[in-house]
Amino acid sequence: MNLKIIKAGICDSIQDCGRHGFQYMGINPGGAIDMFSMRTVNLLAGNSEYAPVIEMSFPAASVFFDAPAIIAIGGADFSATLNGKPVPLFHPVKTGTNSTLKFEQWKEGRWCYLAVNGMMGAEKWLGSYSTHTKINAGGWKGRLLKKGDIIPFTDLAPVQDVDDKKQEVLKWKAVPFYDSAPADEIFVLPGNEWDYITDEGKLIFQEQLFSVSRTSDRMGYTLEGAAVSINMPCELISSVVDFGTIQLLPGGQMIVLMAGHQTTGGYPRIAHVIKAHRTKIAQLKEDKPLRFKITDIQTAEDLLLKQEHHLTILKNGCSMMWADYFKK
């Protein structure tokens, strides 16, 4: 089965869980910016949860399937249609031969994920299929997807063609992960340079609303809002940073480093978004308000364990549903 890009999106690429263990060489992990959604759609499509997927922002690509396939879409809602019929998020769906998947209109979120059952014929580099556009490695020719790209898939699940509706939505789905925190509240841990901030700056950080600027990208989300002041001007030796590190820029504005972040940085690291809330901040569209809440290591670990437990239940459930489905 081949997947063909018949219309390119503005920032669509192949991503997986990223390449780890090479930051000492200046190579960042990369990978999907919303790892939770990526893992979820993979499980729904019958793949390993860490298999490569297509990550899309809006406007997104239009793709053509030349043979039957099992797909799942999740993350942001871009009003997906298959041959003109709506496709629900976080459901496994069977496509027919010569089917066209489009994303018609932005509704919610920032990054959408398409998982296709089978082994994607992408380039693996340093143990990962994730696209590294800075050095043109991994993914599909080390670049964003373009019109005319044809991506092969092998080792597909044995599915028959569907009827003339060209789509079959299977009966199971993934339920949302329950997070008791408000949708606009992002939990953070204090960073190495937290105490560089003035008392007034700490109040602004914790009590004021911020929003993601339109200049944001996979490397980092620049925040708009009240300036956060520090006790004195400072120059730092570049130190290790990670996905979720919040750096304080000159002038008091902040940037949250995302999946495409650099490996080191010289700006004060005032806080870090907890791992379980990376999905929340990743999916924030421009101008959507957010607020930060200082938490502790125990809370961060408990939320991450709950999220992993949610995925384990989904993995076990999908395994049973697929086994039952293929017995028919």
C-alpha positions in Angstrom: 0.0 0.0 0.0 1.2 3.5 -0.8 0.2 6.8 0.7 0.6 9.7 -1.7 0.7 13.4 -0.7 -1.7 15.1 -3.2 -1.6 18.5 -1.4 1.1 19.6 0.9 0.5 21.1 4.3 2.6 23.9 5.8 4.5 21.9 8.4 3.9 18.2 8.0 6.6 15.6 8.8 7.2 12.1 9.9 7.8 11.8 13.6 8.1 9.1 16.3 9.3 9.1 19.9 12.6 10.7 18.9 16.3 9.9 19.1 17.7 9.8 22.6 21.3 9.6 23.9 22.9 12.1 21.5 22.4 15.4 23.2 26.1 15.4 24.2 26.8 15.6 20.4 24.4 18.5 20.0 21.7 16.4 18.4 18.3 17.0 20.1 15.8 14.2 20.6 13.1 15.7 18.4 10.1 13.4 17.9 6.4 14.2 18.1 5.5 17.4 19.9 2.4 15.7 21.4 3.7 12.3 22.3 0.6 11.2 24.1 -1.6 11.7 21.0 1.0 10.0 18.8 1.1 6.9 21.0 -2.7 6.8 21.2 -3.4 6.8 17.5 -0.7 4.2 16.9 -2.3 1.8 19.4 -5.7 2.4 17.7 -4.2 1.7 14.3 -2.8 -1.6 15.5 0.9 -0.4 15.6 3.5 -0.3 18.2 2.8 2.9 20.2 6.2 4.3 19.2 5.8 3.7 15.4 6.4 6.6 13.1 3.3 8.8 12.2 2.6 11.9 10.2 2.5 15.0 12.3 0.5 17.9 10.8 -0.4 21.5 11.6 -3.2 23.4 9.8 -3.5 23.8 6.9 -2.7 20.1 6.7 -1.8 17.8 3.8 -4.4 15.8 1.7 -3.4 12.2 1.2 -4.4 9.4 -1.1 -4.5 5.7 -0.3 -4.1 3.3 -3.3 -5.2 0.2 -1.3 -7.2 -0.6 1.8 -5.7 0.6 5.0 -6.4 1.0 8.7 -5.8 4.5 10.0 -6.4 6.5 13.2 -6.4 10.3 13.6 -6.0 12.2 16.8 -4.6 15.3 18.6 -6.0 18.5 17.1 -9.3 18.5 15.3 -8.9 19.6 11.7 -12.3 18.3 10.5 -10.9 15.2 8.7 -12.9 13.7 5.9 -12.4 10.5 3.9 -14.0 10.7 0.5 -16.1 13.5 1.7 -17.4 11.8 4.8 -16.4 12.9 8.3 -13.8 10.9 10.1 -14.0 10.8 13.9 -11.0 11.4 16.1 -9.4 8.6 18.1 -11.2 5.8 16.3 -9.7 3.1 14.1 -11.0 3.5 10.6 -10.8 1.3 7.5 -10.2 3.0 4.2 -11.1 1.6 0.8 -9.0 1.5 -2.3 -8.4 4.9 -3.9 -9.5 6.8 -0.9 -8.7 10.5 -0.2 -8.2 11.9 3.3 -8.5 15.7 3.7 -8.5 18.1 6.6 -11.1 20.7 5.8 -11.3 23.2 8.6 -9.5 24.0 11.9 -11.6 23.4 14.9 -9.4 22.9 17.9 -5.8 22.2 18.8 -2.5 22.7 17.0 -1.0 19.3 16.0 -2.8 16.4 14.4 -1.5 12.9 14.0 -2.2 10.3 11.3 -1.2 6.7 12.1 -1.4 4.1 9.3 -1.2 0.4 10.2 1.9 -1.3 8.9 5.6 -0.5 8.6 6.2 2.9 7.1 9.0 3.1 4.5 10.8 6.0 6.1 14.5 6.7 6.7 15.8 5.7 10.1 18.7 7.8 11.5 20.3 7.2 14.9 17.6 4.8 15.9 14.6 7.1 15.1 12.4 7.9 12.1 11.8 11.4 13.3 12.5 14.1 10.7 15.5 16.4 11.6 15.1 19.2 9.1 18.3 21.1 10.3 20.5 18.4 8.9 18.1 16.7 6.5 18.0 13.3 8.1 15.3 10.9 9.2 11.7 10.8 8.2 11.1 11.3 4.5 14.3 12.6 2.9 15.0 14.6 6.0 12.4 17.3 5.1 8.8 18.3 5.4 6.4 16.4 3.2 5.7 17.8 -0.3 3.1 17.3 -2.9 3.9 14.1 -4.9 5.7 12.3 -2.1 4.8 8.6 -2.2 5.3 6.8 1.2 5.2 2.9 1.0 3.8 0.8 3.8 4.5 -2.9 4.3 3.4 -5.6 6.8 -0.2 -4.4 6.8 -2.9 -6.1 8.8 -5.0 -8.4 6.5 -8.0 -6.2 5.7 -10.5 -6.6 2.9 -11.7 -3.7 0.9 -14.7 -1.9 2.3 -18.0 -1.2 0.5 -18.8 1.7 -1.8 -18.9 4.1 1.2 -15.1 3.7 1.2 -14.8 3.9 4.9 -15.7 1.8 8.0 -15.4 3.3 11.5 -14.7 0.5 13.9 -16.6 0.3 17.1 -13.9 1.0 19.7 -12.2 4.3 20.5 -9.8 6.0 23.0 -11.4 8.0 25.7 -9.7 11.3 26.8 -7.2 11.3 29.6 -8.8 12.8 32.7 -6.8 15.6 34.2 -8.5 17.4 37.1 -6.5 20.6 36.5 -8.3 23.3 34.3 -7.6 23.1 30.6 -5.7 26.3 30.7 -3.5 25.4 33.7 0.0 24.1 33.1 1.9 22.5 36.0 5.6 23.4 36.3 8.5 22.7 38.5 10.9 25.5 39.5 14.0 25.7 37.4 17.7 26.2 38.3 17.4 30.0 38.0 13.9 30.3 39.6 15.4 32.5 42.4 16.8 34.9 39.9 13.2 36.2 39.5 12.1 39.1 41.7 9.2 38.5 44.1 7.0 40.6 41.8 8.1 38.5 38.9 7.2 35.3 40.7 3.7 36.7 41.3 3.3 37.6 37.7 4.5 34.2 36.6 2.0 32.4 38.8 -1.0 34.7 38.7 -1.1 36.3 35.2 -2.4 34.8 32.0 -0.1 34.3 29.1 -0.7 33.2 25.5 1.3 31.5 22.7 2.6 34.0 20.1 2.1 33.5 16.4 5.9 33.3 15.9 6.0 30.0 17.8 7.1 26.7 16.2 8.3 23.2 16.9 11.5 24.6 18.5 9.8 26.8 21.0 6.6 28.6 22.0 7.2 32.3 22.7 4.8 33.6 25.3 3.0 36.9 25.3 2.0 38.6 28.5 3.3 40.7 31.3 7.1 40.9 31.7 8.8 38.8 34.4 11.7 40.7 36.0 14.9 39.3 37.5 16.9 40.6 40.4 19.9 41.7 38.4 21.3 41.4 34.8 23.1 38.1 34.4 25.2 36.2 31.9 25.1 32.5 32.1 27.2 29.7 30.7 25.1 27.7 28.2 23.6 24.8 30.1 21.5 21.8 29.3 17.8 22.4 28.4 15.0 20.0 27.6 11.5 19.8 26.2 9.4 21.9 28.6 12.2 24.1 29.8 10.9 27.7 30.3 13.6 30.3 29.5 13.4 33.9 30.5 14.4 36.1 27.5 15.9 39.6 27.7 13.1 42.1 28.3 11.1 39.7 30.6 9.3 37.6 28.0 9.4 33.8 28.1 9.9 30.9 25.7 8.8 27.3 26.4 11.2 24.9 24.6 9.3 22.3 22.6 10.2 19.0 20.7 12.6 20.7 18.3 14.6 22.5 21.0 18.3 23.1 21.0 20.4 21.0 23.4 21.8 23.9 25.4 20.8 27.5 26.2 22.2 30.5 27.9 19.0 32.2 29.2 17.8 31.6 32.7 15.8 28.4 33.1 13.2 29.6 35.4 10.8 26.6 35.3 10.0 23.3 33.5 6.6 22.1 32.3 6.0 18.6 33.8 6.0 15.8 31.3 2.3 14.9 31.8 1.4 18.5 30.7 3.5 18.7 27.6 0.4 17.5 25.6 -1.7 20.4 27.0 0.8 23.1 26.2 1.7 21.5 22.8 -2.0 21.7 21.6 -2.5 25.4 22.6 -3.3 27.5 19.6 -2.1 31.1 19.2 -3.9 33.5 21.5 -5.3 30.8 23.8 -4.8 31.8 27.4 -2.7 29.7 29.8 -1.5 30.1 33.4 1.3 28.4 35.2 1.0 26.6 38.5 4.0 25.6 40.6 3.8 22.0 41.7 6.2 19.4 43.2 8.0 16.3 42.0 5.5 13.9 43.6 2.5 15.5 41.9 4.4 15.4 38.6 5.3 11.7 39.0 1.7 10.8 40.0 0.2 12.5 36.9 2.7 10.9 34.6 2.0 7.4 36.1 -1.7 8.0 35.6 -1.1 9.0 32.0 1.0 5.9 31.4 -1.6 3.7 33.1 -4.2 5.2 30.8 -2.1 4.2 27.8 -1.5 0.7 29.2 -5.2 0.1 29.5 -5.7 1.3 26.0 -2.9 -0.9 24.7 -4.4 -4.0 26.3 -7.9 -3.1 25.2 -6.8 -2.5 21.6 -4.9 -5.8 21.5 -8.0 -7.7 22.5 -10.3 -5.8 20.1 -8.0 -6.4 17.2 -7.6 -10.1 18.0 -11.4 -10.5 18.2 -11.8 -8.5 15.0 -9.5 -10.7 12.9 -11.3 -13.8 14.1 -14.4 -12.8 12.2 
